[in-house]
Amino acid sequence: MLASQRPDGFWNPSLGDPAHLPGKESSGTALFCFGLAFAIRTGVIDRAAYLPVLARGWNALVRDAVHPDGRLGWVQGVGDQPESNQPVGHGSTADFGVGAFLLAGSEVARLNDH
């Protein structure tokens, strides 16, 4: 998972093939950030090794996916495969993506308290 993070901090819809659906995707990125923040905070993984990965992902979400009015973009829609809801764009959103972003944000905030 770490090796498949994009240089801009996002993860693609397809982790196994960076050339397949190579765009940004917020819900997966947010869930990876949530998991990384939780694992760092609870000592499951090494803070020094994984905090830069988390920071790239979280900063990408805040910088590129959150709209000025608070909406979250780059969220892939529900489907049985990544191709079901392509293309994903800055205006693409869904409730579950917002929920994943809020989960990630809550863990990042808790991580900052430690």
C-alpha positions in Angstrom: 0.0 0.0 0.0 2.8 2.4 0.8 4.5 1.9 -2.5 1.3 2.7 -4.4 0.8 6.2 -2.9 1.0 8.8 -5.6 3.6 11.6 -5.4 0.7 14.1 -4.7 -0.3 12.0 -1.7 -3.5 10.4 -3.0 -3.9 6.7 -3.8 -5.4 5.6 -7.2 -8.7 3.6 -7.4 -6.5 0.7 -8.5 -3.6 -0.1 -6.2 -2.2 -2.9 -8.2 -1.8 -1.1 -11.5 -1.0 2.6 -11.4 -1.8 3.0 -15.1 -5.3 1.6 -14.7 -7.6 4.4 -13.6 -4.7 6.7 -12.6 -6.6 9.5 -11.0 -7.0 10.8 -7.5 -9.5 9.1 -5.2 -10.5 10.6 -1.8 -12.5 7.8 0.0 -9.7 5.3 -0.2 -7.1 7.9 0.6 -9.1 9.0 3.6 -9.5 5.4 4.8 -5.7 4.7 4.4 -5.1 7.9 6.4 -7.5 6.8 9.1 -5.8 3.5 9.4 -2.3 5.0 9.4 -3.2 7.6 12.0 -4.8 5.0 14.3 -1.9 2.6 14.0 0.7 5.3 14.6 -1.3 6.7 17.6 -1.7 3.2 19.2 1.9 2.2 18.6 1.2 -0.6 16.1 3.5 1.0 13.5 6.5 3.2 13.8 5.7 6.9 14.0 8.9 8.1 12.3 8.5 5.7 9.4 4.8 6.2 8.7 4.0 9.8 9.7 5.4 11.2 6.4 3.1 8.9 4.4 0.1 9.9 6.5 1.0 13.6 6.2 1.2 13.4 2.4 -2.2 11.7 2.2 -3.9 14.0 4.7 -2.4 17.1 3.1 -3.5 16.0 -0.3 -7.1 15.6 0.9 -7.2 19.0 2.6 -5.4 20.8 -0.3 -7.0 19.2 -3.3 -10.3 17.5 -2.3 -12.0 19.9 0.1 -13.9 22.6 -1.8 -14.2 26.1 -0.4 -17.9 25.4 0.5 -16.8 22.3 2.5 -17.8 19.6 0.0 -15.4 16.8 -0.6 -14.4 16.0 -4.2 -12.6 13.1 -6.0 -14.8 10.5 -4.4 -15.4 7.4 -6.5 -19.1 6.4 -6.5 -20.5 3.1 -5.4 -20.1 0.2 -7.8 -19.1 -3.4 -8.2 -15.7 -2.4 -9.7 -13.7 0.8 -10.1 -14.8 1.2 -13.7 -18.4 1.5 -12.6 -18.1 5.2 -11.7 -15.4 6.7 -13.9 -14.2 9.3 -14.4 -13.8 10.6 -10.9 -13.3 14.3 -10.8 -13.0 17.3 -8.5 -16.8 17.5 -8.3 -17.4 13.8 -7.6 -18.7 13.3 -4.1 -20.6 10.8 -1.9 -21.7 10.6 1.7 -19.4 7.6 2.5 -16.4 9.6 1.2 -17.2 12.4 3.6 -17.6 9.9 6.4 -14.2 8.4 5.6 -12.7 11.9 5.6 -14.2 12.7 9.0 -12.9 9.5 10.4 -9.4 10.3 9.2 -9.6 13.8 10.5 -10.7 12.6 13.9 -7.7 10.2 14.1 -5.3 12.8 12.8 -6.5 15.2 15.5 -6.1 12.6 18.2 -2.6 11.8 16.9 -1.7 15.5 17.3 -2.8 15.3 21.0 -0.1 12.6 21.6 
